[in-house]
Amino acid sequence: MSDLIVIQPQVTQVTVTEDVNNVVISSVGVTGATGATGATGATGATGATGAQGIQGIQGVKGDTGETGAKGNTGDTGATGSSGVITVNAPLTNAGTSSAANLSVSAGTTSAAGILQLTDSVASTSTTTAATPNAVKTSYDLAVVKNPIVKMISGAYYKTGLLSSGTISAVNQRVYYSPIFIADTTTLDRIAIRTGSTFSGTATIRLGIFNNTSNQPSTVVLDAGTVTATAGSTVYEITISQSLAPGFYWLAMCQQGTAPGVSDYLGNPAAVNTANSFIGLASGSPNGSIIVGYTQSSVTGAFATATSLSNSASVTYTFVRVA
């Protein structure tokens, strides 16, 4: 028996079932309208991240943009303090100023620095430097200088006159006697000695003066006064005075009320022993040789020597070497 197919309108599907004895034909009805979409279900769990893909090719570099406008200049900062240039650095002006603002330390015996020049040949300064003129002066002196005979520590020295006698000192008159210092020397005493005939009480001022043009000039030391009350006695003052090599003048002056007899150890004019330190000078070939100077009317502290008179006799003033 042949299969029979029945076609009906709006049939969407025909199902034929074959049975051994019968043919059964069934039909499906028209599809209904689509129902409303149901609510979205809950989001499922995120799946595992997949493997990273291959990196893409780098793109072509774009053109450089235009330079932006220049900003305004900032305010000038405050001027810093002047620095100190190290002594090993060159002194230059590398700035824009017309003059360098420099500060350099003074030199010492332990640090380099700037030193002032000096023409002195007797200075003991450690912060000045000798000029060529000072060096030559020292050289010239060294060429003609006699060998130095150093003074003996603890010994007393006076002017280089050999004779000793009694001098009657005039009150308020300074008696200057020359002395030569061959090497830098420190003195610790200055003294006078009364004569055997001295009597009364006397105030005696003692000191040391510089030498200028072979005469006493400015004061090196005013040692003060001693009071003499007996004959044949030494009266001294403790001092601490350093003297550079050269000529000086030892000075004594009896001041205040004069004693009954004002006799002191010295060089009398009658003896006239020569003093080589001031050149054996005299007013004539037969005249008295000048051995010192005097200055009258000195009543107080010593000052620069003035109104000097030649003297063929001087009292002796002594100094002791420390």
JOZIHU-V377544 format. One record per backbone hydrogen bond with DSSP energy under -1.0 kcal/mol. CO is the residue of the C=O (numbers start at 1). NH is the residue of the N-H. Records with the same first field share a line. If there is no record, write none. Layout:
BEGIN
CO=NH / NH
END
This chain:
BEGIN
8=11
13=28
15=26
17=24
22=19
24=17
26=15
86=89
90=92
103=85
105=114
111=108
114=107
116=129
118=131
129=118
131=135
132=136
133=137
134=138
135=139
136=140
137=141
138=142
139=143
140=144
141=145
152=155
155=321
157=319
159=161
165=266
167=264
170=173
172=298
174=295
175=252
176=293
177=250
179=248
181=246
185=243
186=322
187=241
188=239
189=320
190=237
191=318
192=235
193=265
195=198 / 232
199=261
202=228
203=255
204=226
205=253
206=223
207=251
208=220 / 221
209=249
210=217
215=212
217=305
218=210
221=208
224=206
226=204
228=202
233=194
235=192
237=190
241=187
243=185
246=181
248=179
249=209
250=177
251=207
252=175
253=205
254=172
261=199
262=169
263=195
264=167
265=316
266=165
268=271 / 272
275=278 / 280
276=279
281=290
284=287
292=311
293=176
294=309
295=174
309=294
311=291 / 292
314=267
318=191
319=157
320=188
321=154
END
